[in-house]
Amino acid sequence: MWRRLDQWLSNLGYCSRREARGWMDDERITINGQLADDPGERCASTALRVDDEPLDHPDGLLLLMNKPLGRVCSHEAREGPNVYDLLPARWRRRNPQVTTIGRLDKDTSGLLLLTDQSALVHRLTSPKHKVAKIYRATLNRDLPAGLGELFASGTLLLEDETTPCAPAELRVLGPREAELTLTEGRFHQVRRMFASQGCEVVTLDRVRFGHLELGDLALGTWRDLPLDTFST
C-alpha cells in the first residue's frame, strides 16, 4: 500500500500531518535511505523509516491483553480509567482508532482483544460466526441443581429480552465456581444468566477467546498477535 508520507505518520500516531514537515526538517524521516523533504511524497511503508527505525505495525494491530479489574473498554474519559491507557501513547493516537473486540465490564478481568482493524471486530463479534468465549465465575451461593441442563437447552430467556440465549456449556469447578462457554455476547450476559437463577456473580474472569488463552501473561500487560490469527 502506498500513501503520502504525512498520512503514514499521522495514521500510525507519530505526529500530525502538519507536524510532519518539522520531523523532516529535523532529519528524522528517510525514504529508501534518503532524507525526506516532501510531506506529500507517496511511498510504501517498507520504504519509510522514522529515527532510522521501520514503521510501527504499519499493517495494523492485534493485541491480546490480560485486563485488570477497574478499567472500562470505553474511550469516554468520563467513564473512568480505561484499557487503552495501558497502551503506548503512539498506539492511542492511531487512525483508525484502536478498539476492543467486544467488551469486558469494569468488574470483569481476563482475556481481551484489541485491534484497529474494523473488519476483524465485526467478524469476531458477529453472532453468526459463533466464536466461543469461556468465563470463570465464582458465585455467592452453591450452584443450583440442573443449571447446566438449563443453560445448554437454548430456552433461557433473560429479563427484558424476547429471544432466548443460545445454548451455553457450563462446567462445574466447585460448589460455587464454574466455567461458562458462550458463543454470543449480550450485555452483562454471564452475570444475568446466573442472576436469573438467583445467583450473584462475585468474581468473573474471561479465560479463553476462540482458541486463544492468556498463558503466563501478567495482569495489565499485552502481547502482539499476527493479524491472520483468526484466518482459519
C-alpha positions as a LaTeX table, in Angstrom:
\begin{tabular}{lrrr}
\hline
Residue & $x$ (\AA) & $y$ (\AA) & $z$ (\AA) \\
\hline
Met1 & 0.00 & 0.00 & 0.00 \\
Trp2 & 1.25 & 3.45 & $-0.96$ \\
Arg3 & 0.32 & 6.60 & 0.97 \\
Arg4 & 1.54 & 10.12 & 1.44 \\
Leu5 & 4.40 & 10.36 & 3.91 \\
Asp6 & 2.47 & 12.70 & 6.24 \\
Gln7 & $-0.52$ & 10.35 & 6.10 \\
Trp8 & 1.60 & 7.40 & 7.22 \\
Leu9 & 2.97 & 9.40 & 10.16 \\
Ser10 & $-0.45$ & 10.68 & 11.18 \\
Asn11 & $-2.35$ & 7.40 & 10.81 \\
Leu12 & 0.25 & 5.48 & 12.80 \\
Gly13 & 0.28 & 8.00 & 15.64 \\
Tyr14 & 3.73 & 9.52 & 15.20 \\
Cys15 & 2.65 & 13.13 & 14.69 \\
Ser16 & 0.00 & 15.23 & 12.97 \\
Arg17 & 0.21 & 15.83 & 9.23 \\
Arg18 & 1.03 & 19.45 & 9.99 \\
Glu19 & 3.93 & 18.40 & 12.22 \\
Ala20 & 5.44 & 16.08 & 9.59 \\
Arg21 & 7.37 & 18.97 & 7.99 \\
Gly22 & 9.15 & 19.65 & 11.29 \\
Trp23 & 10.11 & 16.00 & 11.64 \\
Met24 & 11.65 & 16.13 & 8.17 \\
Asp25 & 13.49 & 19.38 & 8.97 \\
Asp26 & 14.95 & 17.60 & 11.99 \\
Glu27 & 16.19 & 14.84 & 9.62 \\
Arg28 & 14.17 & 12.14 & 11.38 \\
Ile29 & 12.49 & 10.75 & 8.25 \\
Thr30 & 14.03 & 8.80 & 5.38 \\
Ile31 & 12.60 & 7.13 & 2.28 \\
Asn32 & 14.71 & 4.33 & 0.85 \\
Gly33 & 17.66 & 5.60 & 2.88 \\
Gln34 & 17.41 & 9.22 & 1.67 \\
Leu35 & 16.29 & 12.14 & 3.82 \\
Ala36 & 12.68 & 13.00 & 3.04 \\
Asp37 & 11.88 & 16.58 & 2.02 \\
Asp38 & 8.27 & 16.42 & 0.81 \\
Pro39 & 5.43 & 15.51 & 3.21 \\
Gly40 & 3.22 & 14.76 & 0.22 \\
Glu41 & 5.55 & 12.17 & $-1.30$ \\
Arg42 & 3.86 & 8.81 & $-1.72$ \\
Cys43 & 5.70 & 5.72 & $-0.59$ \\
Ala44 & 5.25 & 2.17 & 0.68 \\
Ser45 & 5.51 & 1.53 & 4.40 \\
Thr46 & 8.59 & $-0.63$ & 3.85 \\
Ala47 & 10.47 & 2.31 & 2.33 \\
Leu48 & 9.83 & 4.69 & 5.22 \\
Arg49 & 11.99 & 5.00 & 8.35 \\
Val50 & 11.48 & 7.16 & 11.43 \\
Asp51 & 14.60 & 7.77 & 13.53 \\
Asp52 & 16.19 & 5.01 & 11.46 \\
Glu53 & 13.53 & 2.51 & 12.59 \\
Pro54 & 10.84 & 0.75 & 10.48 \\
Leu55 & 7.27 & 1.95 & 10.90 \\
Asp56 & 5.45 & 0.61 & 13.95 \\
His57 & 2.86 & $-2.01$ & 12.88 \\
Pro58 & 2.00 & $-0.32$ & 9.56 \\
Asp59 & $-0.41$ & $-3.10$ & 8.56 \\
Gly60 & $-2.45$ & $-2.92$ & 11.77 \\
Leu61 & $-2.53$ & $-4.01$ & 15.39 \\
Leu62 & $-3.99$ & $-7.08$ & 17.05 \\
Leu63 & $-3.29$ & $-7.36$ & 20.77 \\
Leu64 & $-4.14$ & $-9.87$ & 23.48 \\
Met65 & $-4.42$ & $-8.17$ & 26.87 \\
Asn66 & $-4.88$ & $-9.52$ & 30.39 \\
Lys67 & $-7.40$ & $-6.91$ & 31.52 \\
Pro68 & $-7.27$ & $-5.90$ & 35.19 \\
Leu69 & $-10.31$ & $-5.02$ & 37.25 \\
Gly70 & $-11.38$ & $-1.39$ & 37.47 \\
Arg71 & $-10.85$ & $-0.47$ & 33.82 \\
Val72 & $-13.54$ & 0.09 & 31.20 \\
Cys73 & $-13.49$ & $-0.69$ & 27.47 \\
Ser74 & $-14.63$ & 2.81 & 26.54 \\
His75 & $-12.81$ & 5.80 & 25.07 \\
Glu76 & $-15.01$ & 8.16 & 27.11 \\
Ala77 & $-12.84$ & 9.74 & 29.82 \\
Arg78 & $-15.89$ & 10.40 & 31.99 \\
Glu79 & $-16.39$ & 6.63 & 32.42 \\
Gly80 & $-13.13$ & 6.29 & 34.34 \\
Pro81 & $-9.77$ & 4.57 & 33.78 \\
Asn82 & $-9.79$ & 2.57 & 30.55 \\
Val83 & $-7.83$ & $-0.27$ & 28.99 \\
Tyr84 & $-6.36$ & 2.00 & 26.30 \\
Asp85 & $-4.35$ & 3.93 & 28.89 \\
Leu86 & $-2.28$ & 0.75 & 29.32 \\
Leu87 & $-1.04$ & 1.01 & 25.72 \\
Pro88 & 1.83 & 3.12 & 24.34 \\
Ala89 & 0.82 & 6.71 & 23.58 \\
Arg90 & 1.56 & 6.27 & 19.89 \\
Trp91 & $-0.92$ & 3.41 & 19.60 \\
Arg92 & $-3.58$ & 5.54 & 21.30 \\
Arg93 & $-3.16$ & 8.13 & 18.55 \\
Arg94 & $-3.61$ & 5.73 & 15.64 \\
Asn95 & $-6.26$ & 6.28 & 12.99 \\
Pro96 & $-8.30$ & 4.10 & 12.67 \\
Gln97 & $-8.57$ & 4.07 & 16.44 \\
Val98 & $-7.60$ & 1.02 & 18.48 \\
Thr99 & $-10.73$ & $-0.52$ & 19.98 \\
Thr100 & $-11.69$ & $-3.67$ & 21.85 \\
Ile101 & $-13.22$ & $-6.72$ & 20.16 \\
Gly102 & $-16.29$ & $-6.96$ & 22.33 \\
Arg103 & $-16.16$ & $-5.66$ & 25.87 \\
Leu104 & $-15.44$ & $-6.71$ & 29.42 \\
Asp105 & $-17.11$ & $-4.60$ & 32.08 \\
Lys106 & $-15.27$ & $-2.75$ & 34.82 \\
Asp107 & $-15.70$ & $-5.62$ & 37.28 \\
Thr108 & $-14.54$ & $-8.36$ & 34.88 \\
Ser109 & $-10.91$ & $-9.30$ & 34.28 \\
Gly110 & $-9.13$ & $-11.54$ & 31.83 \\
Leu111 & $-8.60$ & $-12.07$ & 28.13 \\
Leu112 & $-9.36$ & $-9.03$ & 25.98 \\
Leu113 & $-8.55$ & $-8.48$ & 22.31 \\
Leu114 & $-7.82$ & $-5.04$ & 20.85 \\
Thr115 & $-7.33$ & $-4.00$ & 17.24 \\
Asp116 & $-7.53$ & $-1.14$ & 14.77 \\
Gln117 & $-9.00$ & $-3.45$ & 12.09 \\
Ser118 & $-12.76$ & $-2.86$ & 11.86 \\
Ala119 & $-13.35$ & $-5.93$ & 9.68 \\
Leu120 & $-11.82$ & $-8.11$ & 12.38 \\
Val121 & $-14.01$ & $-6.53$ & 15.07 \\
His122 & $-17.11$ & $-7.27$ & 13.01 \\
Arg123 & $-16.06$ & $-10.82$ & 12.24 \\
Leu124 & $-15.27$ & $-11.80$ & 15.83 \\
Thr125 & $-18.31$ & $-10.14$ & 17.40 \\
Ser126 & $-20.89$ & $-11.25$ & 14.82 \\
Pro127 & $-23.22$ & $-13.91$ & 16.31 \\
Lys128 & $-23.21$ & $-15.87$ & 13.05 \\
His129 & $-19.54$ & $-16.77$ & 13.48 \\
Lys130 & $-20.17$ & $-18.27$ & 16.95 \\
Val131 & $-16.71$ & $-17.61$ & 18.36 \\
Ala132 & $-16.58$ & $-19.35$ & 21.74 \\
Lys133 & $-15.61$ & $-17.39$ & 24.86 \\
Ile134 & $-15.02$ & $-19.05$ & 28.24 \\
Tyr135 & $-15.67$ & $-17.22$ & 31.52 \\
Arg136 & $-14.75$ & $-18.41$ & 35.00 \\
Ala137 & $-17.21$ & $-17.26$ & 37.67 \\
Thr138 & $-17.44$ & $-17.55$ & 41.42 \\
Leu139 & $-20.89$ & $-17.16$ & 42.95 \\
Asn140 & $-22.39$ & $-16.06$ & 46.25 \\
Arg141 & $-24.20$ & $-19.38$ & 46.72 \\
Asp142 & $-23.95$ & $-23.00$ & 45.64 \\
Leu143 & $-24.82$ & $-23.75$ & 42.04 \\
Pro144 & $-28.47$ & $-24.81$ & 41.72 \\
Ala145 & $-29.20$ & $-28.34$ & 40.52 \\
Gly146 & $-30.00$ & $-28.59$ & 36.82 \\
Leu147 & $-28.26$ & $-25.34$ & 35.90 \\
Gly148 & $-26.07$ & $-26.97$ & 33.26 \\
Glu149 & $-29.05$ & $-28.51$ & 31.51 \\
Leu150 & $-30.93$ & $-25.19$ & 31.55 \\
Phe151 & $-28.04$ & $-23.20$ & 30.08 \\
Ala152 & $-27.47$ & $-25.87$ & 27.41 \\
Ser153 & $-31.13$ & $-26.00$ & 26.40 \\
Gly154 & $-31.24$ & $-22.74$ & 24.48 \\
Thr155 & $-34.50$ & $-21.83$ & 26.23 \\
Leu156 & $-33.28$ & $-19.43$ & 28.92 \\
Leu157 & $-34.96$ & $-16.06$ & 28.46 \\
Leu158 & $-33.32$ & $-13.13$ & 30.20 \\
Glu159 & $-35.27$ & $-10.27$ & 31.71 \\
Asp160 & $-36.46$ & $-7.65$ & 29.18 \\
Glu161 & $-35.44$ & $-9.83$ & 26.21 \\
Thr162 & $-37.61$ & $-11.70$ & 23.71 \\
Thr163 & $-35.03$ & $-14.09$ & 22.25 \\
Pro164 & $-33.68$ & $-16.97$ & 24.38 \\
Cys165 & $-29.96$ & $-17.27$ & 24.98 \\
Ala166 & $-28.07$ & $-19.54$ & 22.61 \\
Pro167 & $-27.06$ & $-22.89$ & 24.15 \\
Ala168 & $-24.15$ & $-22.43$ & 26.57 \\
Glu169 & $-21.91$ & $-25.01$ & 28.21 \\
Leu170 & $-21.47$ & $-25.00$ & 31.99 \\
Arg171 & $-18.51$ & $-26.79$ & 33.56 \\
Val172 & $-18.70$ & $-27.06$ & 37.33 \\
Leu173 & $-15.37$ & $-26.47$ & 39.10 \\
Gly174 & $-16.67$ & $-26.43$ & 42.66 \\
Pro175 & $-19.83$ & $-25.79$ & 44.68 \\
Arg176 & $-19.67$ & $-22.08$ & 43.89 \\
Glu177 & $-17.30$ & $-21.95$ & 40.92 \\
Ala178 & $-17.91$ & $-22.76$ & 37.27 \\
Glu179 & $-16.80$ & $-22.05$ & 33.71 \\
Leu180 & $-19.38$ & $-20.90$ & 31.18 \\
Thr181 & $-18.79$ & $-21.10$ & 27.42 \\
Leu182 & $-20.77$ & $-18.61$ & 25.31 \\
Thr183 & $-20.99$ & $-18.09$ & 21.56 \\
Glu184 & $-22.79$ & $-14.75$ & 21.78 \\
Gly185 & $-22.14$ & $-11.54$ & 23.65 \\
Arg186 & $-25.19$ & $-9.95$ & 25.16 \\
Phe187 & $-24.95$ & $-7.13$ & 27.68 \\
His188 & $-23.61$ & $-8.50$ & 31.01 \\
Gln189 & $-24.73$ & $-11.91$ & 29.79 \\
Val190 & $-22.86$ & $-14.15$ & 32.23 \\
Arg191 & $-23.99$ & $-12.17$ & 35.26 \\
Arg192 & $-27.59$ & $-12.03$ & 34.00 \\
Met193 & $-27.73$ & $-15.75$ & 33.25 \\
Phe194 & $-26.67$ & $-16.66$ & 36.76 \\
Ala195 & $-28.85$ & $-13.92$ & 38.27 \\
Ser196 & $-31.90$ & $-15.38$ & 36.52 \\
Gln197 & $-31.46$ & $-18.43$ & 38.78 \\
Gly198 & $-30.85$ & $-16.49$ & 41.97 \\
Cys199 & $-27.05$ & $-16.47$ & 41.88 \\
Glu200 & $-24.90$ & $-13.35$ & 42.12 \\
Val201 & $-21.53$ & $-13.40$ & 40.36 \\
Val202 & $-18.86$ & $-12.36$ & 42.84 \\
Thr203 & $-15.83$ & $-12.59$ & 40.52 \\
Leu204 & $-15.70$ & $-13.01$ & 36.76 \\
Asp205 & $-12.68$ & $-13.67$ & 34.57 \\
Arg206 & $-12.54$ & $-14.45$ & 30.85 \\
Val207 & $-10.01$ & $-17.23$ & 30.32 \\
Arg208 & $-10.40$ & $-18.03$ & 26.63 \\
Phe209 & $-11.42$ & $-16.35$ & 23.37 \\
Gly210 & $-11.71$ & $-18.72$ & 20.43 \\
His211 & $-8.51$ & $-20.79$ & 20.56 \\
Leu212 & $-6.59$ & $-18.12$ & 22.49 \\
Glu213 & $-5.61$ & $-18.30$ & 26.17 \\
Leu214 & $-3.67$ & $-15.91$ & 28.40 \\
Gly215 & $-0.90$ & $-18.32$ & 29.37 \\
Asp216 & 1.55 & $-16.57$ & 31.70 \\
Leu217 & 0.64 & $-13.05$ & 30.51 \\
Ala218 & 0.81 & $-10.69$ & 33.51 \\
Leu219 & $-2.21$ & $-8.69$ & 34.56 \\
Gly220 & $-2.37$ & $-5.32$ & 32.79 \\
Thr221 & 0.03 & $-6.33$ & 30.02 \\
Trp222 & $-0.44$ & $-7.48$ & 26.43 \\
Arg223 & 1.26 & $-9.33$ & 23.62 \\
Asp224 & 1.16 & $-8.89$ & 19.85 \\
Leu225 & $-0.76$ & $-11.35$ & 17.72 \\
Pro226 & $-0.42$ & $-11.88$ & 13.95 \\
Leu227 & $-3.24$ & $-10.22$ & 12.03 \\
Asp228 & $-4.08$ & $-13.60$ & 10.48 \\
Thr229 & $-4.60$ & $-15.26$ & 13.90 \\
Phe230 & $-8.25$ & $-15.96$ & 13.08 \\
Ser231 & $-7.81$ & $-16.64$ & 9.37 \\
Thr232 & $-8.61$ & $-20.35$ & 9.72 \\
\hline
\end{tabular}
